[in-house]
Amino acid sequence: MTAKFDLFAAAPDLAKKWMGLSLAVSSSLEPSLVHLVEIRASQINGCANCINLHATNARAKGETEQRIYLLSAWREAPCYTDRERAALGWTEALTRLSEGHTHQAAYEDLKTHFSEEEQVKLTLMINIINGWNRLSVGFGLFMDPQAVKAAQARVAA
């Protein structure tokens, strides 16, 4: 890890709880969808650490290079399902809230493809990845994906 300091050592109890919540939320939806959301939010936020980590994880779970590379142009790419498109639209709307409250159209599409429970799970997932992006960018984190897996295993134990 290259960082200003180790946030896991600086606030171990909260960092462990944050990691635990992250794992719980990310396991509440289908993994392929979670990976796409994590990568897209991280692209918007310019978080190299999270783009690297989540693209690596997505590949390890069978995601194609094409779908990873085309995420920044998902609206024009034919390789995403309608459900994935709704999730990506919602991800962009919530990640870009500061650019104006134009999320109503994204929400209408979201309602078509996600139950109310899934809407909450997805929204929590978007909030979690945006939080990780801010921690990573703010504190200059860049962790090897294997180190992240080891940290996640410690939390899960």
C-alpha positions in Angstrom: 0.0 0.0 0.0 1.2 3.5 -0.8 -0.7 6.0 1.3 -0.3 9.0 3.5 -0.9 6.6 6.3 -2.6 3.2 7.0 -6.3 4.0 7.7 -6.8 0.4 8.9 -4.1 1.0 11.6 -5.2 4.5 12.4 -8.9 3.6 13.1 -8.9 -0.2 13.2 -12.4 -0.7 14.8 -14.2 1.6 12.4 -12.1 0.4 9.4 -13.1 -3.2 10.2 -16.7 -2.3 10.5 -16.6 -0.3 7.2 -15.0 -3.3 5.5 -17.6 -5.7 7.0 -20.4 -3.5 5.8 -18.8 -3.3 2.4 -18.6 -7.1 2.1 -22.2 -7.5 3.4 -23.6 -5.0 0.9 -21.6 -6.3 -2.1 -22.7 -9.8 -1.5 -26.4 -8.8 -1.5 -26.6 -8.5 -5.3 -25.3 -10.5 -8.2 -21.5 -10.3 -8.4 -21.3 -9.2 -12.1 -23.6 -6.3 -11.4 -21.6 -5.2 -8.3 -18.4 -5.3 -10.3 -19.8 -3.0 -13.0 -21.1 -0.6 -10.5 -17.9 -0.5 -8.5 -15.8 0.1 -11.6 -18.1 2.7 -13.1 -18.4 4.8 -9.9 -14.6 4.6 -9.5 -14.1 5.8 -13.1 -16.3 8.8 -12.4 -14.5 9.6 -9.2 -11.0 9.1 -10.7 -10.0 6.4 -8.2 -7.1 4.4 -9.7 -7.0 2.1 -6.6 -10.6 1.1 -6.9 -10.6 0.8 -10.7 -7.6 -1.5 -10.5 -9.0 -3.5 -7.6 -12.5 -4.0 -9.0 -11.4 -4.6 -12.6 -9.0 -7.3 -11.3 -11.8 -8.9 -9.2 -14.2 -8.7 -12.1 -11.8 -10.5 -14.4 -11.1 -13.2 -11.8 -14.9 -13.8 -11.7 -15.2 -14.2 -15.5 -16.1 -10.6 -16.6 -14.9 -10.0 -20.1 -12.3 -7.4 -21.1 -14.8 -5.9 -23.6 -17.4 -5.2 -20.9 -14.8 -3.7 -18.5 -13.3 -1.5 -21.2 -16.6 -0.2 -22.5 -18.0 0.8 -19.1 -17.2 4.5 -19.7 -19.4 4.3 -22.9 -22.0 1.9 -21.6 -24.9 3.8 -23.2 -23.5 3.1 -26.7 -22.2 -0.4 -26.0 -24.6 -3.3 -26.8 -23.0 -5.7 -24.3 -25.0 -4.8 -21.2 -28.4 -6.0 -20.2 -31.3 -3.7 -19.5 -30.9 -4.4 -15.8 -27.2 -3.5 -15.9 -28.0 -0.3 -17.8 -30.5 0.7 -15.1 -27.9 0.1 -12.4 -25.3 2.0 -14.3 -27.6 4.9 -14.9 -28.5 5.0 -11.2 -24.8 4.7 -10.3 -24.0 7.7 -12.4 -27.0 9.8 -11.2 -26.1 9.2 -7.5 -22.3 9.6 -8.0 -22.8 12.9 -9.8 -25.4 14.4 -7.4 -23.3 17.6 -7.1 -23.8 18.2 -10.8 -27.6 18.7 -10.3 -30.5 16.7 -9.2 -31.3 15.0 -12.5 -31.8 11.5 -11.2 -35.5 11.1 -11.8 -35.2 9.5 -15.2 -32.6 7.1 -13.8 -34.9 6.3 -10.9 -37.8 5.5 -13.3 -35.6 3.0 -15.2 -34.3 1.6 -11.9 -37.9 0.8 -10.7 -38.5 -1.1 -13.9 -35.7 -3.6 -13.3 -35.2 -3.7 -9.5 -37.5 -4.6 -6.7 -37.7 -2.1 -3.8 -35.4 -4.2 -1.8 -32.9 -4.4 -4.6 -33.1 -0.6 -5.1 -32.0 -0.2 -1.5 -29.2 -2.8 -1.8 -28.0 -1.1 -5.0 -28.1 2.3 -3.5 -26.2 1.2 -0.5 -23.6 -0.4 -2.9 -23.2 2.9 -4.7 -22.8 4.7 -1.4 -20.2 2.2 -0.3 -18.1 2.4 -3.4 -18.3 6.2 -3.4 -17.0 6.1 0.2 -14.1 3.8 -0.7 -13.3 6.1 -3.6 -13.1 9.1 -1.3 -11.0 7.2 1.2 -8.6 6.0 -1.5 -8.2 9.3 -3.3 -8.2 11.3 -0.1 -5.5 9.3 1.6 -3.6 8.3 -1.5 -4.3 4.6 -1.2 -3.1 2.2 -3.9 -3.3 -1.4 -2.6 -2.4 -4.6 -4.4 -5.6 -6.5 -5.0 -4.1 -9.5 -3.1 -3.5 -7.3 -0.1 -7.1 -6.2 -0.2 -8.2 -9.9 -0.3 -6.1 -10.6 2.7 -7.6 -7.6 4.6 -11.1 -8.8 3.6 -10.4 -12.3 4.9 -9.2 -10.9 8.2 -12.5 -9.0 8.6 -14.6 -12.1 7.6 -12.8 -14.3 10.1 
